[in-house]
Amino acid sequence: MIRHIVFFTAREPGNIDAIVEGLELLGTIPFSTVFEVTRNAKVDQFGNDVDVVVYAEFPDEAALAAYRAHPTYAEATRRVRPLRELRFAADFPSRVAGSIKKWA
């Protein structure tokens, strides 16, 4: 499984709702087994610069590539890019099958 996490900062605080709305389009693309867009809760004691987070899980790299090649991905990018300042992404293979393991 591949975990896909993307962090966005808004150019202006008033853009955050439109960024979330644009990124939610990505949830209509097939290929992910888990997909979520959310505002950052901003409760970290060291830094709260990130405004919006995209989290997704894909069965394999081929599914992630198909997701990125989908026309809706291009449309979401077209809508969000002018509204965001920074975008940081990480894609990594998970050693835990399914949802993130919770510690007792």
N, C-alpha and C positions, 0 to 999 in steps of 0.2 A: 504494500500500500504506500502511496505517496501522499504526504501532507503538504498542503499549499497554504501559506499564510502571507497575507499582504497587508501592509500598514500604509495609511494615507494621512497626510496633513492637508488641511484646507487652506487655500490662499486667504480666505476671509471666513470668519466664524459663521457668517450667514450662508455660506455654501454647503455646510455639512449635510443638511437635509437633502439637497439636490445630489450630493455625492452618494449618500446612502441609496437614494432612489435609483440613480444610474447604475450603481453596483448591484442592486437587487435584480436587475435584468439578467445578470450572470447565473442566477439561480434557476432560470428557465432552460439553461443549456443542459442537455443530457451528459452523461459520463461521470459525474461526481456521485459518490455515495452519501456524502455529507456536505452541506453547503450552508454557510451562515454569513450574513453581513450585520455588523453591529457598531454602534458608537462605542468608543473607548470609555470605560467607566471613570478613568482618570483618578484612580485612588493610589497609584504608586507613590511611594515616599521620595523617589529620586527623580522622576521625570514623567511628565504627562503630555508630551508634545504630540503624540499620535491622536488623531481625531476619529478615524474609522478603521475597522479591521475586517478583512475578508478571511474566512477560514473554510477550507474545503479538503475533502479526502477523495482520492482517486484510486481505483484498483491497481493501476500501473502507469508507467510513463506514457504508454500509447493513449490511454484515456485522457491524461493531462494534455497531451499534444492535440488531441481531437477537440478538447474543450477550447484551447487557445485558437484553433483554426476555425471555430464556428463563427458565422457572421454576426451573431449576437454579441460575441466578445468584442468585435470591432466596433459595434454600435455603442456598447457600454464605454469603451475607451474613448470614443469620439465625444460622448457626453461628459465624462468625468475629467479627462485630461485638462481642459481649460480651467477647471474649478479647483484642482488640487495643486499643492506646492510640491510635496515630496511623495515618493512611492518607494517603499522598500518591500522586497519579496523574498521569500525563502521557500524552496521546494526540497523536501528530503524524504528518503525512505524511512518508514516507521518500523521499529522493531517490535511494536505492539499491534496485534491485529485488532481491528475494530476501533471503538472509541478510546480516547485517552484513558489510561489506567489511573484509577483514583487510589491514593494512598490512605491507609487506615490511620 
